[in-house]
Amino acid sequence: MILRPDLRFATAHPAHVVAFGFGAGLAPFAPGTFGTLLAWPVGAYLAAAYSAASMLAIVALFFLVGVWACAATGRRLGAHDHSAMVWDEFVAFLLVLAIVPATLAWQIAAFVLFRAFDILKPPPIRSCERRFRGGFGVMFDDLLAAAYTLLCLAVVKRLFF
């Protein structure tokens, strides 16, 4: 197993480039947070350039690309879900950004909640992470974290706004 992939490994194959979030996964600490942060400017660009439906279609395409990229990269790393693979956080947070209001307060709340759910992995996220392997498993557990984030924000919006 490769414990600490470097830039050479990350650029050796297109799947690695994608799985490592174009380098965000090489951050020396909290790579998942850096992968999530990468989604913010990309999400702002996509929201300005495309309709919500188009943005959701792009997220779906990115998810499918992520299944391939994370499977190929995980095999090469010898680790099913290596922490340097951050495309899953990137895609899941793009989904969140496609749905939450486009204000800084809502997006910060979404970021904090998403990172908390991704790190803590409340049920059934952890069991799904263990059950589903390969690229789909890597991508799917972050979609569940995104769903929890969106559910919490929908409840807040319903109750207070």
N, C-alpha and C positions, 0 to 999 in steps of 0.2 A: 504494500500500500504506500502511496506517495503521501507523506504527512503534510508537506508544505509545498504545493506547486508554485513554480516561478513563472515569470513572464514568458520564458521560452516555451514551457509546457502550455501555457494559456493561449499562445498564438500558433501552436503546432498544428492545429486542426480547426476548421470552422465551427465544429460542435463545441470545442473548448472555449472559443471566443464568446460564443453565445452563452454557454453555461456559466462562465465566469462574469457575465454581465459586462462584457467589453472591458474587463479589468477591475471592475468594482469588487469582485470577489477576492482579489489579491490584497485587499486592505489588511494591514497587520493586526487589526483587532475589529471585532464586530462586523464581519463582512456582510452578514445579512442586513444589517442596518444600512450599510453603504449601498447594497443592492436596492433596498427600498427607497433610499434617497435618490438614486438614479432615476427612478420612475417619476419623480415629481416634475422635473422640467420636461421630460418626454410626454407626460400626461397633459401638462399645460399646452404644449405644442399641438398634440393630437386634438385636444378639446377645442382649440382655436381653429384648427384646420378642417375638422371633420364633424359630422353630426354624431349624436350619442349612439345611434344604431351602428354607424360605421366604426366608431371607436370600440364598441363591443365586439364587432366582427374582427377588428385588428387584434384585440385581446385574445379572442378565440384562436386566431391564427398563431399568435405568439405562444399560446399554450401548447398547441400541437408541435411547433418548432421546439419548444422547451422539452417536451416528452422525448423527442429524438436526441436533442443536444445533451440533456442530463443523463439519458441512458448511455450514450456513447462515451461521455466524459467519465461517468461513474465507473464504467467497466475499465477504462484506461487507468483511472486513479486507484482501482481496487477498493473503492468505497461507494456503497450505494448512494448515500446522500452526504457527500463531502461538504463541509462548511464553506468552502470557496465557491461552490456552485450556488449562485445567487439569482439566476434567471427566474426561479420560482417566486422569490420575494418580489422581484421586479414586476412580473406579470400579474401576480395577485394584487399588488398595490395599484397597478394601472386599472384593474377592474374596480377597485374601491374609488379611485379618482374619477372614473367614468360616471359614477353614480352619486357621490356626495356633492353637496353644494360647492361651487367653486369660490369659496371664501377661505381666507387664511385660517380662521378659527376652526371651521369644520375640517379642513385638511390636516391641521395639526392634531386635532382630536382623533381623526382617522389614522394618522401615522402612529400616534402613541398606542391606540387600541390595537392596531394591526401588529405592531412589534410585540406588544404584551401577549396577544393570543398566539403569535408565531413562536415566541420563546417558551411560554408556559404550557402550551399545547393541552388545553382542557379537553375532556371527553367530547366527542369521539376522535379528536384530532390525533392524539398519541396512538390510539389503537389503529387508526387508518394508516398512520405513518409506518407502523410495524407490519400491517397486513399487506399493503400494496407496495410492491418493490419496483425497481427499475425507474425509468423516466416518468411514468405516470404517477407512481408513488411520491416521487420527489415533488412533482407539480401539484398533486391533489391536496396534500395536507395544507399547503398555503392557501388554496382556494377556500378551504374550510375556515382558516383564520380570517380570510377576507369576508366570508359570509357572517361570521360572528361579529366582525367589526361593523358591517353594514346593518346587521340586526340591532346592535346596541345603539348605533346612531339613529336608526329609524325610531326606536323607542324614545330616545331623548327628544327627537324632533316632534314626535306625536304628543308627548307629555308636556313639553315646555315651549314649543314654538307654533 
